[in-house]
Amino acid sequence: MEGVTQLDAIAGSHVAAVPATIPPPPSPRHSLPALKSPAAGPEMVLPRRRGGHNQNPCPCPRRAVLPPVALLLLFLLAAVALLYVSPPPLSDHPAFASSRYRSSHALLNSSGGGGPVEPARRVIPLFRVKYLSSAASQEGLMFACSRVYRACLLEFLERGGWTAADDQWGSKLASKFYGCSNSSSKFLDSGVITHPDRYLMIVTSGGLNQQRTGIIDAVVAARILNATLVVPKLDQTSFWKDASDFAQIFDADWFISSLSKDVRIMKVLPEKLRAPHRMRVPRKCTPRCYLNRVLPVLLKKHVVRLTKFDYRLANRLDSDLQKLRCRVNYHALRFTDPIQEMGEKIIQRMRERSTHFIALHLRFEPDMLAFSGCYYGGGEKEKRELGAIRKRWKTLHASNPEKERRHGRCPLTPEEVGLMLRALGYTNDVHIYVASGDIYGGAKTLEPLKALFPNLHTKETIASKDELAPFSKYSSRMAALDFIVCDGSDAFVTNNNGNMAKILAGRRRYLGHKRTIRPNAKRLYSFS
């Protein structure tokens, strides 16, 4: 009978465990989400039990002889029981071909302090692995880890975890995927379809990557309306308070010229035109919505300014408009030369330290934690501090930490990220670039992660103060540096499903199908 080579990430039908007494589980503060990185692979399941009807029952009731069907069932039950007490043959899959045990390292407990945790007496089902196949995703592993059995995770790590260098740093399937954004023959040149008396202006909203999505959608909206787009105005008044304009972050000349056949774009509105009519469209507005709501105003006023332009265009568009989004996002939006050069310099210095490196978008800043509404065990001080920040978003409902965790909206702590990476087979000599703003709790919060991976770097440790001086006072420019380094890393790990995570995940697939690791906290909640 063949063994099980695939285990479901959340609701697997088979769990390998050695029967023994389960030690009392620790009481950690938070859960460890699952890592989402699909891969192609065979799908095998347990063989079904088969047994026919007894065609010749014993005519003599005095003999206590089991019928053949019962004997067959007992045999199958014994065989299945053996599968449950012996580990599944993970080495059957090529991703585990190079797995080996390594020596252990001291790991801290869930509180972030104290001594090493003693290994548990048994190996329990911490991880269930499922290989998925998707043309839009990269090869890799999907893991789920229960916070309740964290001590057993430490034992698993002490035994070596998994090592599959080919899976950690790249995908063998990458060469089979390529970006495709060329327009069809039906997509007419902008010179043919643009009306000379229609001008569209937009004002973005949010941080750098949220504004990036607004810029992308603004180009498509202008195409839908057959209007000339004025270079978008960036948000300078929100939480981030960055005074940078478009041309100080993005190469405006390249933006205009690279899209010239798609949409007519100009840097400023002609002086002869009167003040624009201000309005706002609903979120996820469809092309028909723009034609019904905006076009009549545009025909009458000639100049329309759409305010708070974030997520104001529907996700589902026809193929040519979706490809236009790709051309804007992956080709037209380039950072200015000073930002690009500084970002590439940081990448070069990371490569001087190690052949491969991970870029971790930790996203554990106070504003992120406050927005998520999650609780991390910091007592009244944490509730008071994050609660005060949360009040800045007037539209947010009262927080329910347990509900947020149940829906997978709570970022991992730095320690949980470290444990996840170690379980994936990344050794403690791997160099990690941490892309983040001010971490909530400061250096103390990062201590558990640094205990697992001593080679932690940030842009502040890689570059000098003088080198960062032109960018350090502007949050969007600093975020742009992190964006470049994350994009250029061998493996990108994101700790939330926000704008930067989504944009970079798509970009890394489009431009080379590079390794991207995205935890899935929602799937793990049932383990906590």
BELKA-V162638 format. One line per field, one symbol per residue. ss: DSSP state (A for helix, B for strand, O for the rest). burial: I if it has 16 or more other ideal C-beta (glycine too) atoms within 10 Angstrom, else O. Layout:
ss = ???
burial = ???
This chain:
ss = OOOOOOOOOOOOOOOOOOOOOOOOOOOOOOOOOBBBOOOOOOOOOOOOOOOOOOOOOOOOOOOOOOOAAAAAAAAAAAAAAAAAAOOOOAAAOAAAOOOOOOOOOOOOOOOOOOOOOOOOOOOOOOOOOOOOOOOOOOOOOOBOOOAAAAAAAAAAAAOOOOOOAAAAAOOOOAAAOOOOOOOOOOOOOAAAAOOOOOBBBBBOOOOAAAAAAAAAAAAAAAAAAOOBBBOOBOOOOOOOOOOOOAAAABOAAAAAAAOOOOOOBBOOOOOOOOOOBBBOOOOOOOAAAAAAAOAAAAAAAOBBBBOOOOOOOOOOOOAAAAAAAAAAAAAAOOBOAAAAAAAAAAAAAAAAAOOOBBBBBOOOBAAAAAAAOOOOOOAAAAAAAAAAAAOOOOOOOOOOAAAAAAOOOOOOOAAAAAAAAAAOOOOOOOBBBBBOOOBOOOAAAAAAAAAAOOOBBOAAAAOOAAAAAAAAOOAAAAAAAAAAAAAAOOBBBBOOOOAAAAAAAAAAAAOOOOBBBBBBAAAAAAAO
burial = OOIIIIIOIIOIOIOIIOOOOOOOOOOIOIIIIIIIIIIIIOOOOOOOOOOOOOOOOOOOOOOOOOOOOOOOOOOIOOOOOOIOOOOIOIOOIOIIOOOOOOOOOOIIIIOIOOOOIOIIOOIIIIIIIIIIOOOOIIIIIIIIIIIIIIIIIIIIIIOOIIIIOOIIIIIOOOOOIOIOIOIOOOIOOIOOOIOOOIIIIIIIIIIIIIIIIIIIIIIIIIIIIIIIIIIIIIIOOOOIOIOIOIOIIIIIOOIIOIIOOIIIIOOOIOOOOOOIIOOOIOOOIOIOIIOOOIIOOIOOIIIIIIOIIIIIIIOOIOOIIOIIIIIIIIIIIOIIOOIOOIIOIIIOOIOOOOOIIIIIIIIIIIIIIIIIIIIIOIOOOIOOOIOOIIOOOOOOOOIOIOOIIIOIIIIIIIIIIIIIIIIIIIOOOIIIIIIIIOIIIOOOIIOIIIIIIOIIIIIOOIIOOOOIOOIOOIIIIIIIIIIIIIIIIIIIIIIIIIIIIOIIIIIIIIOIIIIIIIIIIIIIIOIO
